[in-house]
Amino acid sequence: MTAVAALGVNLAATAAALLALVLGAFVIGRRVGRHSVIDVAWGIGFVAVAGISALLATADPARAWLLFALTAVWGVRLAAHIGTRALGHGEDPRYDRLLSRAPGSRDAYALRMVYLLQGGLIWLISLPVQVSAHTSSQLGPVAFAGAALWLFGFAFEAVGDAQLRRFKADPANRGRIMDRGLWAWTRHPNYFGDACVWWGLFLVACGSWWALLTLPSLAVMTYLLTRGSGQRLLDEYMSDRPGWAEYADRTSAFLPRPPRRR
């Protein structure tokens, strides 16, 4: 089988797996009355794609399994974090606002605009991982630099999440804005860390010039984190909180930097 044919099989297999995953998540979401369960499936979906790609790889297996390991560590931690955070809570306000605009059936609209859309985005964003499984080359300095960037982003995201979790667990902080630790340097340590993770994975996946064709996938992920469903929507949601305007004025929106002095 040629590399192009093998890639076609890979793309079809991951698409089928993601369709099964999001449909299963939809069934669970309807049952529990909370469509934000798709956020847990988000990380798991990337793990599934990387695992299938590693199993079907026709090129350097070391690169494919390294990508699977890095994606799995990131995706499982993210899914566990989001799932634990959602326990005991209702629907995510973002989905409430989205589904309030449903022209007909709320569930049918959720299936199209939440589940199937996110399944398609997972498939698109993971194209570097899929393509690299079928492009021949050995791991080199670019891949190692990518792994280092992934490690930095993973640590940044995990530390930021842990700091916010501890802050919210203290009753004295109820109603206050988290502006400590990494959250003093950027309003979104988790989204910035995510961006570093995925640009790092892209560099690891860069086994040939074919990888450059998947750059739009990284552009989509970066857009989602900054202008799509990430930073922009959360800033809008937080904008009416007491102290938010002052916090936003002194703290970088995305790229970390020391807070501005008042």
Backbone as CSV, one residue per row, in Angstrom:
resi,resn,N_x,N_y,N_z,CA_x,CA_y,CA_z,C_x,C_y,C_z
1,MET,0.854,-1.202,0.000,0.000,0.000,0.000,0.885,1.245,0.000
2,THR,0.581,2.185,-0.878,1.352,3.419,-0.928,1.052,4.283,0.287
3,ALA,1.941,5.267,0.525,1.751,6.154,1.666,0.454,6.952,1.535
4,VAL,0.132,7.362,0.303,-1.091,8.139,0.094,-2.315,7.293,0.402
5,ALA,-2.317,6.030,-0.056,-3.445,5.137,0.229,-3.552,4.864,1.726
6,ALA,-2.400,4.655,2.379,-2.407,4.398,3.822,-2.935,5.603,4.588
7,LEU,-2.562,6.797,4.133,-3.074,8.013,4.777,-4.586,8.104,4.605
8,GLY,-5.078,7.735,3.414,-6.518,7.755,3.191,-7.254,6.819,4.139
9,VAL,-6.697,5.624,4.355,-7.285,4.679,5.301,-7.258,5.264,6.706
10,ASN,-6.137,5.888,7.049,-5.984,6.516,8.369,-7.055,7.592,8.581
11,LEU,-7.216,8.458,7.599,-8.184,9.557,7.712,-9.609,9.027,7.852
12,ALA,-9.923,7.973,7.111,-11.264,7.397,7.195,-11.490,6.726,8.546
13,ALA,-10.486,6.010,9.035,-10.618,5.311,10.318,-10.790,6.296,11.470
14,THR,-10.025,7.380,11.462,-10.156,8.364,12.549,-11.483,9.099,12.471
15,ALA,-11.959,9.372,11.247,-13.260,10.026,11.096,-14.366,9.140,11.662
16,ALA,-14.307,7.833,11.372,-15.318,6.902,11.878,-15.264,6.822,13.400
17,ALA,-14.059,6.770,13.950,-13.910,6.683,15.404,-14.449,7.933,16.081
18,LEU,-14.172,9.094,15.508,-14.652,10.342,16.100,-16.170,10.464,15.998
19,LEU,-16.740,9.988,14.899,-18.190,10.006,14.767,-18.824,9.150,15.865
20,ALA,-18.260,7.959,16.091,-18.781,7.093,17.151,-18.643,7.759,18.517
21,LEU,-17.517,8.430,18.733,-17.273,9.075,20.020,-18.274,10.193,20.288
22,VAL,-18.474,11.077,19.308,-19.356,12.217,19.557,-20.817,11.774,19.640
23,LEU,-21.193,10.744,18.898,-22.563,10.243,19.020,-22.789,9.619,20.394
24,GLY,-21.772,8.902,20.895,-21.873,8.362,22.250,-21.966,9.466,23.284
25,ALA,-21.176,10.529,23.089,-21.229,11.666,24.011,-22.595,12.345,23.949
26,PHE,-23.181,12.406,22.749,-24.509,13.009,22.597,-25.564,12.230,23.384
27,VAL,-25.491,10.921,23.312,-26.439,10.086,24.059,-26.294,10.345,25.564
28,ILE,-25.052,10.417,26.032,-24.814,10.691,27.456,-25.295,12.088,27.820
29,GLY,-25.015,13.064,26.949,-25.424,14.441,27.213,-26.931,14.579,27.333
30,ARG,-27.654,13.909,26.464,-29.117,13.948,26.552,-29.604,13.307,27.846
31,ARG,-28.965,12.220,28.229,-29.412,11.497,29.418,-29.191,12.310,30.691
32,VAL,-28.040,12.990,30.776,-27.745,13.750,31.995,-28.242,15.196,31.903
33,GLY,-28.742,15.591,30.727,-29.242,16.945,30.564,-28.157,17.994,30.556
34,ARG,-26.979,17.619,30.055,-25.867,18.580,30.070,-24.974,18.294,28.869
35,HIS,-25.095,19.128,27.832,-24.340,18.891,26.607,-22.867,19.256,26.727
36,SER,-22.480,19.851,27.838,-21.064,20.168,28.037,-20.221,18.912,28.252
37,VAL,-20.842,17.725,28.255,-20.044,16.484,28.324,-19.116,16.375,27.124
38,ILE,-19.429,17.090,26.044,-18.555,17.054,24.871,-17.169,17.580,25.211
39,ASP,-17.067,18.438,26.222,-15.757,18.973,26.602,-14.845,17.879,27.142
40,VAL,-15.417,16.866,27.802,-14.624,15.725,28.257,-14.194,14.883,27.060
41,ALA,-15.115,14.711,26.099,-14.812,13.921,24.902,-13.767,14.599,24.018
42,TRP,-13.608,15.913,24.154,-12.649,16.666,23.324,-11.239,16.100,23.463
43,GLY,-10.738,15.998,24.684,-9.393,15.469,24.875,-9.289,14.012,24.490
44,ILE,-10.322,13.222,24.803,-10.317,11.800,24.475,-10.278,11.591,22.963
45,GLY,-10.959,12.465,22.223,-10.969,12.354,20.771,-9.575,12.466,20.166
46,PHE,-8.780,13.390,20.661,-7.410,13.540,20.151,-6.564,12.307,20.492
47,VAL,-6.787,11.750,21.672,-6.059,10.530,22.053,-6.415,9.400,21.097
48,ALA,-7.704,9.258,20.780,-8.137,8.205,19.861,-7.504,8.374,18.489
49,VAL,-7.475,9.594,17.980,-6.877,9.848,16.660,-5.391,9.506,16.665
50,ALA,-4.673,9.929,17.698,-3.227,9.650,17.761,-2.973,8.153,17.906
51,GLY,-3.808,7.456,18.670,-3.636,6.015,18.834,-3.876,5.260,17.543
52,ILE,-4.950,5.599,16.833,-5.239,4.950,15.546,-4.118,5.226,14.549
53,SER,-3.645,6.461,14.520,-2.570,6.827,13.595,-1.296,6.059,13.897
54,ALA,-0.980,5.857,15.169,0.218,5.098,15.535,0.076,3.635,15.121
55,LEU,-1.117,3.071,15.301,-1.342,1.667,14.929,-1.278,1.460,13.419
56,LEU,-1.709,2.458,12.658,-1.742,2.335,11.197,-0.503,2.927,10.530
57,ALA,0.457,3.416,11.310,1.619,4.125,10.761,2.392,3.257,9.777
58,THR,2.788,3.871,8.666,3.621,3.201,7.669,5.000,3.845,7.589
59,ALA,5.231,4.864,8.392,6.526,5.553,8.406,7.215,5.280,9.745
60,ASP,8.040,6.210,10.182,8.837,6.046,11.395,7.931,5.774,12.602
61,PRO,7.954,4.556,13.166,7.066,4.272,14.300,7.425,5.070,15.552
62,ALA,8.695,5.447,15.688,9.110,6.203,16.872,8.378,7.539,16.919
63,ARG,8.266,8.210,15.783,7.575,9.497,15.740,6.087,9.317,16.057
64,ALA,5.473,8.298,15.453,4.041,8.075,15.651,3.725,7.759,17.108
65,TRP,4.545,6.928,17.742,4.259,6.554,19.130,4.625,7.668,20.098
66,LEU,5.622,8.495,19.738,5.925,9.662,20.562,4.750,10.633,20.523
67,LEU,4.200,10.856,19.341,3.043,11.736,19.220,1.849,11.183,19.999
68,PHE,1.665,9.871,19.944,0.574,9.274,20.716,0.786,9.489,22.210
69,ALA,2.003,9.262,22.686,2.281,9.416,24.123,2.035,10.847,24.579
70,LEU,2.538,11.813,23.810,2.363,13.217,24.186,0.888,13.614,24.146
71,THR,0.192,13.180,23.102,-1.233,13.515,22.979,-2.046,12.854,24.087
72,ALA,-1.699,11.604,24.423,-2.440,10.877,25.452,-2.273,11.535,26.819
73,VAL,-1.056,11.922,27.163,-0.825,12.568,28.462,-1.630,13.859,28.546
74,TRP,-1.572,14.652,27.482,-2.319,15.913,27.464,-3.821,15.664,27.491
75,GLY,-4.318,14.790,26.608,-5.749,14.585,26.460,-6.400,13.959,27.675
76,VAL,-5.740,12.975,28.291,-6.310,12.323,29.474,-6.349,13.295,30.649
77,ARG,-5.272,14.074,30.836,-5.288,15.057,31.927,-6.395,16.076,31.724
78,LEU,-6.549,16.553,30.486,-7.573,17.557,30.210,-8.971,16.990,30.448
79,ALA,-9.222,15.778,29.965,-10.540,15.164,30.145,-10.844,14.959,31.628
80,ALA,-9.855,14.490,32.389,-10.064,14.273,33.820,-10.301,15.592,34.540
81,HIS,-9.555,16.618,34.173,-9.714,17.931,34.807,-11.102,18.494,34.541
82,ILE,-11.547,18.464,33.281,-12.849,19.024,32.935,-13.969,18.202,33.560
83,GLY,-13.832,16.868,33.533,-14.857,16.019,34.120,-14.998,16.227,35.610
84,THR,-13.874,16.353,36.312,-13.910,16.584,37.757,-14.494,17.955,38.078
85,ARG,-14.127,18.947,37.300,-14.612,20.310,37.527,-16.121,20.418,37.330
86,ALA,-16.669,19.595,36.414,-18.097,19.688,36.092,-18.990,18.953,37.078
87,LEU,-18.406,18.129,37.951,-19.222,17.355,38.885,-20.052,18.284,39.773
88,GLY,-21.341,17.991,39.855,-22.224,18.781,40.711,-22.673,20.091,40.121
89,HIS,-22.306,20.361,38.865,-22.697,21.617,38.227,-23.686,21.347,37.095
90,GLY,-24.392,22.370,36.689,-25.334,22.269,35.591,-24.660,22.519,34.256
91,GLU,-25.465,22.917,33.284,-24.958,23.164,31.945,-23.977,24.331,31.929
92,ASP,-22.964,24.232,31.099,-22.007,25.313,30.907,-22.742,26.508,30.302
93,PRO,-22.533,27.732,30.857,-23.227,28.917,30.328,-23.001,29.139,28.840
94,ARG,-21.832,28.742,28.324,-21.567,28.919,26.892,-22.568,28.115,26.057
95,TYR,-22.824,26.888,26.476,-23.756,26.045,25.733,-25.194,26.503,25.939
96,ASP,-25.491,27.015,27.129,-26.831,27.563,27.353,-27.113,28.697,26.378
97,ARG,-26.137,29.595,26.215,-26.335,30.721,25.299,-26.461,30.233,23.856
98,LEU,-25.608,29.291,23.474,-25.643,28.766,22.105,-26.971,28.080,21.817
99,LEU,-27.408,27.201,22.716,-28.600,26.400,22.467,-29.886,27.201,22.639
100,SER,-29.789,28.363,23.298,-30.976,29.221,23.403,-31.373,29.777,22.048
101,ARG,-30.459,29.724,21.082,-30.742,30.226,19.729,-31.200,29.116,18.787
102,ALA,-31.426,27.919,19.317,-31.828,26.780,18.486,-33.110,27.096,17.730
103,PRO,-33.125,26.966,16.395,-34.322,27.292,15.617,-35.439,26.264,15.762
104,GLY,-35.113,25.061,16.194,-36.114,24.015,16.363,-35.795,23.202,17.604
105,SER,-35.580,21.911,17.408,-35.244,21.020,18.514,-33.893,21.404,19.112
106,ARG,-33.865,21.601,20.421,-32.619,21.943,21.115,-31.600,20.812,20.974
107,ASP,-32.058,19.565,21.090,-31.143,18.432,20.995,-30.578,18.278,19.585
108,ALA,-31.426,18.446,18.568,-30.948,18.334,17.184,-29.930,19.433,16.876
109,TYR,-30.192,20.617,17.388,-29.265,21.733,17.191,-27.946,21.448,17.909
110,ALA,-28.035,20.882,19.122,-26.826,20.531,19.868,-26.022,19.473,19.125
111,LEU,-26.700,18.502,18.532,-25.991,17.458,17.782,-25.184,18.060,16.644
112,ARG,-25.792,19.013,15.925,-25.108,19.622,14.782,-24.022,20.593,15.212
113,MET,-24.381,21.515,16.110,-23.526,22.660,16.400,-22.559,22.433,17.555
114,VAL,-22.741,21.372,18.310,-21.837,21.088,19.421,-21.061,19.804,19.159
115,TYR,-21.752,18.702,18.972,-21.092,17.400,18.892,-20.420,17.163,17.541
116,LEU,-21.195,17.218,16.467,-20.612,16.944,15.150,-19.585,17.999,14.769
117,LEU,-19.854,19.249,15.122,-18.889,20.312,14.823,-17.577,20.074,15.549
118,GLN,-17.628,19.730,16.832,-16.391,19.514,17.574,-15.677,18.250,17.118
119,GLY,-16.448,17.221,16.721,-15.806,16.038,16.164,-15.042,16.376,14.897
120,GLY,-15.646,17.207,14.034,-14.955,17.635,12.819,-13.722,18.464,13.116
121,LEU,-13.796,19.301,14.141,-12.640,20.126,14.504,-11.500,19.268,15.034
122,ILE,-11.818,18.244,15.827,-10.774,17.346,16.326,-10.047,16.699,15.146
123,TRP,-10.822,16.220,14.170,-10.238,15.564,13.000,-9.345,16.534,12.227
124,LEU,-9.816,17.762,12.040,-9.050,18.766,11.293,-7.782,19.174,12.036
125,ILE,-7.913,19.463,13.321,-6.769,19.952,14.091,-5.694,18.875,14.233
126,SER,-6.107,17.607,14.246,-5.143,16.513,14.427,-4.503,16.061,13.124
127,LEU,-4.741,16.750,12.016,-4.152,16.351,10.740,-2.620,16.229,10.792
128,PRO,-1.882,17.123,11.482,-0.428,16.924,11.547,-0.044,15.565,12.119
129,VAL,-0.757,15.122,13.144,-0.478,13.819,13.753,-0.777,12.708,12.759
130,GLN,-1.868,12.826,12.025,-2.260,11.782,11.086,-1.306,11.718,9.888
131,VAL,-0.980,12.863,9.340,-0.101,12.897,8.165,1.288,12.386,8.505
132,SER,1.795,12.746,9.690,3.157,12.357,10.052,3.316,10.849,10.184
133,ALA,2.214,10.127,10.407,2.302,8.672,10.534,2.641,7.999,9.212
134,HIS,2.611,8.778,8.123,2.839,8.188,6.804,3.859,8.976,5.986
135,THR,4.706,9.741,6.665,5.804,10.456,6.006,7.112,9.985,6.615
136,SER,7.995,9.499,5.789,9.222,8.849,6.268,10.322,9.852,6.581
137,SER,10.816,9.796,7.797,12.003,10.539,8.227,12.276,10.168,9.672
138,GLN,13.497,10.400,10.121,13.876,10.080,11.484,13.660,11.300,12.379
139,LEU,13.467,11.040,13.670,13.362,12.132,14.627,14.649,12.940,14.636
140,GLY,14.519,14.262,14.691,15.686,15.118,14.678,15.512,16.314,15.595
141,PRO,16.354,17.341,15.445,16.318,18.509,16.332,14.966,19.214,16.362
142,VAL,14.277,19.292,15.216,12.978,19.975,15.188,11.973,19.231,16.068
143,ALA,11.986,17.899,15.991,11.073,17.102,16.809,11.386,17.260,18.289
144,PHE,12.670,17.299,18.632,13.038,17.450,20.040,12.660,18.847,20.555
145,ALA,12.804,19.862,19.694,12.371,21.215,20.075,10.860,21.236,20.279
146,GLY,10.138,20.506,19.429,8.692,20.415,19.588,8.300,19.740,20.886
147,ALA,9.014,18.681,21.252,8.721,18.004,22.518,8.971,18.934,23.701
148,ALA,10.018,19.763,23.602,10.305,20.719,24.680,9.198,21.764,24.777
149,LEU,8.717,22.242,23.620,7.630,23.217,23.620,6.360,22.583,24.177
150,TRP,6.099,21.331,23.802,4.940,20.612,24.348,5.036,20.537,25.872
151,LEU,6.216,20.191,26.391,6.396,20.063,27.834,6.152,21.387,28.537
152,PHE,6.658,22.463,27.960,6.432,23.790,28.538,4.938,24.110,28.564
153,GLY,4.256,23.898,27.437,2.837,24.204,27.368,2.011,23.336,28.300
154,PHE,2.346,22.053,28.372,1.613,21.140,29.251,1.763,21.566,30.705
155,ALA,2.979,21.894,31.116,3.218,22.319,32.491,2.507,23.637,32.776
156,PHE,2.553,24.569,31.838,1.911,25.876,32.019,0.409,25.699,32.217
157,GLU,-0.189,24.871,31.372,-1.637,24.648,31.460,-2.007,23.936,32.756
158,ALA,-1.259,22.890,33.107,-1.576,22.114,34.303,-1.395,22.932,35.571
159,VAL,-0.325,23.711,35.638,-0.090,24.553,36.821,-1.176,25.614,36.935
160,GLY,-1.540,26.237,35.815,-2.602,27.240,35.840,-3.926,26.659,36.318
161,ASP,-4.266,25.469,35.836,-5.507,24.817,36.267,-5.467,24.496,37.762
162,ALA,-4.317,24.019,38.235,-4.193,23.675,39.659,-4.303,24.928,40.529
163,GLN,-3.696,26.025,40.094,-3.782,27.266,40.860,-5.221,27.761,40.936
164,LEU,-5.947,27.689,39.825,-7.344,28.141,39.827,-8.212,27.225,40.688
165,ARG,-7.939,25.924,40.639,-8.724,24.985,41.441,-8.549,25.255,42.932
166,ARG,-7.322,25.513,43.360,-7.082,25.818,44.775,-7.732,27.147,45.164
167,PHE,-7.672,28.114,44.273,-8.267,29.425,44.540,-9.779,29.292,44.742
168,LYS,-10.446,28.542,43.877,-11.891,28.387,43.973,-12.308,27.545,45.164
169,ALA,-11.420,26.675,45.635,-11.758,25.813,46.775,-11.802,26.581,48.088
170,ASP,-11.228,27.774,48.121,-11.212,28.592,49.332,-12.469,29.455,49.374
171,PRO,-13.364,29.244,50.341,-14.609,30.037,50.405,-14.362,31.535,50.492
172,ALA,-13.197,31.935,51.016,-12.900,33.362,51.135,-12.751,34.028,49.770
173,ASN,-12.547,33.235,48.717,-12.342,33.799,47.383,-13.620,33.845,46.554
174,ARG,-14.750,33.463,47.140,-16.005,33.450,46.391,-16.329,34.849,45.844
175,GLY,-16.555,34.920,44.541,-16.887,36.187,43.900,-15.688,37.025,43.519
176,ARG,-14.488,36.568,43.866,-13.278,37.337,43.547,-12.673,36.866,42.232
177,ILE,-11.840,37.713,41.645,-11.148,37.389,40.402,-9.803,36.760,40.730
178,MET,-9.507,35.635,40.107,-8.211,34.983,40.287,-7.147,35.801,39.555
179,ASP,-6.211,36.388,40.324,-5.174,37.219,39.722,-3.808,36.908,40.325
180,ARG,-3.609,35.649,40.696,-2.364,35.246,41.332,-1.638,34.225,40.467
181,GLY,-0.371,33.980,40.790,0.397,32.974,40.075,0.466,33.274,38.590
182,LEU,0.264,32.249,37.768,0.294,32.443,36.319,-0.835,33.339,35.846
183,TRP,-1.910,33.409,36.638,-3.066,34.226,36.261,-2.784,35.717,36.414
184,ALA,-1.654,36.069,37.018,-1.229,37.468,37.052,-0.474,37.839,35.781
185,TRP,-0.007,36.836,35.047,0.773,37.060,33.835,-0.062,36.952,32.566
186,THR,-1.113,36.168,32.613,-2.029,36.034,31.484,-3.407,35.672,32.019
187,ARG,-4.446,36.192,31.368,-5.799,35.893,31.823,-6.218,34.468,31.472
188,HIS,-5.418,33.805,30.645,-5.797,32.467,30.189,-4.579,31.535,30.108
189,PRO,-4.025,31.142,31.257,-2.879,30.214,31.224,-3.209,28.886,30.552
190,ASN,-4.459,28.430,30.702,-4.837,27.152,30.104,-4.861,27.236,28.576
191,TYR,-5.399,28.312,28.030,-5.450,28.447,26.573,-4.057,28.687,25.988
192,PHE,-3.248,29.487,26.666,-1.884,29.695,26.185,-1.100,28.380,26.222
193,GLY,-1.246,27.627,27.316,-0.577,26.336,27.406,-1.033,25.390,26.320
194,ASP,-2.342,25.392,26.034,-2.888,24.560,24.955,-2.243,24.900,23.616
195,ALA,-2.099,26.186,23.342,-1.483,26.611,22.079,-0.052,26.088,21.977
196,CYS,0.702,26.180,23.063,2.077,25.674,23.054,2.105,24.168,22.842
197,VAL,1.172,23.459,23.475,1.084,21.998,23.305,0.900,21.653,21.833
198,TRP,-0.027,22.326,21.171,-0.323,21.939,19.789,0.715,22.411,18.789
199,TRP,1.340,23.541,19.045,2.456,23.919,18.165,3.653,22.997,18.408
200,GLY,3.809,22.537,19.645,4.861,21.559,19.920,4.606,20.250,19.206
201,LEU,3.363,19.765,19.235,3.024,18.528,18.528,3.233,18.686,17.021
202,PHE,2.935,19.868,16.508,3.163,20.108,15.084,4.650,19.963,14.744
203,LEU,5.519,20.526,15.584,6.957,20.422,15.320,7.433,18.974,15.408
204,VAL,6.891,18.225,16.370,7.241,16.801,16.453,6.787,16.080,15.190
205,ALA,5.642,16.479,14.656,5.085,15.828,13.471,5.791,16.221,12.182
206,CYS,6.639,17.230,12.219,7.270,17.738,11.002,8.362,16.782,10.515
207,GLY,7.948,15.695,9.895,8.911,14.744,9.365,9.283,15.022,7.923
208,SER,8.502,15.830,7.241,8.782,16.166,5.846,8.024,17.437,5.494
209,TRP,8.219,17.897,4.259,7.540,19.123,3.851,6.033,18.944,3.774
210,TRP,5.558,17.677,3.739,4.114,17.432,3.746,3.459,18.030,4.994
211,ALA,4.220,18.068,6.073,3.656,18.604,7.320,3.246,20.063,7.161
212,LEU,3.929,20.791,6.282,3.600,22.204,6.095,2.182,22.382,5.555
213,LEU,1.674,21.364,4.863,0.319,21.444,4.330,-0.731,21.404,5.438
214,THR,-0.321,20.988,6.627,-1.272,20.907,7.743,-1.228,22.159,8.632
215,LEU,-0.466,23.160,8.229,-0.409,24.399,9.017,-1.786,25.032,9.248
216,PRO,-2.712,24.975,8.274,-4.046,25.528,8.550,-4.724,24.884,9.760
217,SER,-4.408,23.636,10.048,-4.976,22.983,11.229,-4.550,23.708,12.498
218,LEU,-3.263,24.090,12.559,-2.762,24.813,13.726,-3.349,26.216,13.790
219,ALA,-3.568,26.809,12.613,-4.186,28.135,12.581,-5.608,28.078,13.140
220,VAL,-6.333,27.003,12.819,-7.698,26.843,13.340,-7.670,26.702,14.856
221,MET,-6.765,25.874,15.377,-6.677,25.687,16.821,-6.322,27.000,17.518
222,THR,-5.364,27.725,16.967,-4.969,29.002,17.564,-6.124,29.995,17.542
223,TYR,-6.872,30.013,16.445,-8.030,30.907,16.352,-9.081,30.539,17.396
224,LEU,-9.359,29.251,17.556,-10.358,28.820,18.539,-9.957,29.248,19.946
225,LEU,-8.659,29.134,20.259,-8.196,29.464,21.600,-8.217,30.962,21.873
226,THR,-8.050,31.768,20.827,-7.937,33.209,21.039,-9.197,33.977,20.656
227,ARG,-9.798,33.646,19.516,-10.925,34.426,19.030,-12.213,33.622,18.894
228,GLY,-12.144,32.311,19.006,-13.328,31.488,18.828,-14.027,31.220,20.142
229,SER,-14.013,29.962,20.570,-14.743,29.572,21.785,-13.903,29.703,23.049
230,GLY,-12.680,30.201,22.938,-11.804,30.279,24.095,-11.767,31.643,24.747
231,GLN,-10.656,32.353,24.561,-10.403,33.611,25.256,-11.539,34.621,25.095
232,ARG,-11.993,34.851,23.886,-12.986,35.909,23.643,-14.293,35.643,24.392
233,LEU,-14.821,34.419,24.288,-16.093,34.116,24.939,-15.978,34.169,26.460
234,LEU,-14.865,33.675,26.983,-14.707,33.688,28.439,-14.555,35.115,28.947
235,ASP,-13.831,35.951,28.212,-13.706,37.354,28.605,-15.069,38.042,28.612
236,GLU,-15.895,37.744,27.607,-17.235,38.331,27.569,-18.069,37.867,28.758
237,TYR,-17.949,36.598,29.094,-18.719,36.049,30.214,-18.286,36.670,31.539
238,MET,-16.983,36.942,31.685,-16.445,37.466,32.935,-16.543,38.983,33.035
239,SER,-16.897,39.651,31.965,-16.773,41.111,31.904,-17.621,41.857,32.932
240,ASP,-18.707,41.235,33.425,-19.546,41.934,34.394,-19.204,41.586,35.838
241,ARG,-18.143,40.818,36.047,-17.726,40.477,37.406,-17.036,41.669,38.059
242,PRO,-17.281,41.900,39.351,-16.590,42.991,40.050,-15.073,42.794,40.002
243,GLY,-14.351,43.826,39.623,-12.899,43.776,39.564,-12.341,43.282,38.256
244,TRP,-13.220,42.832,37.335,-12.710,42.285,36.078,-12.042,43.367,35.219
245,ALA,-12.638,44.546,35.130,-12.087,45.592,34.271,-10.672,45.952,34.698
246,GLU,-10.437,46.076,36.010,-9.095,46.399,36.508,-8.125,45.264,36.221
247,TYR,-8.593,44.044,36.423,-7.744,42.869,36.164,-7.373,42.791,34.680
248,ALA,-8.365,42.973,33.801,-8.113,42.902,32.368,-7.179,44.013,31.907
249,ASP,-7.243,45.168,32.572,-6.409,46.293,32.174,-4.939,46.052,32.480
250,ARG,-4.651,45.330,33.564,-3.249,45.143,33.949,-2.671,43.793,33.520
251,THR,-3.514,42.881,32.989,-3.067,41.527,32.710,-3.184,41.214,31.225
252,SER,-2.152,40.610,30.663,-2.158,40.241,29.254,-3.326,39.308,28.947
253,ALA,-3.917,39.466,27.762,-5.061,38.639,27.384,-4.638,37.215,27.061
254,PHE,-3.427,37.023,26.518,-3.039,35.680,26.081,-1.562,35.390,26.335
255,LEU,-0.674,36.095,25.656,0.760,35.853,25.822,1.214,36.339,27.195
256,PRO,1.903,35.515,27.969,2.299,35.914,29.320,3.271,37.091,29.313
257,ARG,3.075,37.996,30.252,4.000,39.094,30.487,3.754,39.603,31.913
258,PRO,4.738,40.279,32.503,4.522,40.823,33.856,3.320,41.746,33.877
259,PRO,2.522,41.738,34.938,1.344,42.615,34.997,1.738,44.086,34.984
260,ARG,0.910,44.890,34.333,1.153,46.332,34.313,0.960,46.904,35.717
261,ARG,1.797,47.875,36.049,1.614,48.574,37.310,0.487,49.565,37.181
262,ARG,-0.288,49.702,38.244,-1.384,50.665,38.230,-0.850,52.082,38.232
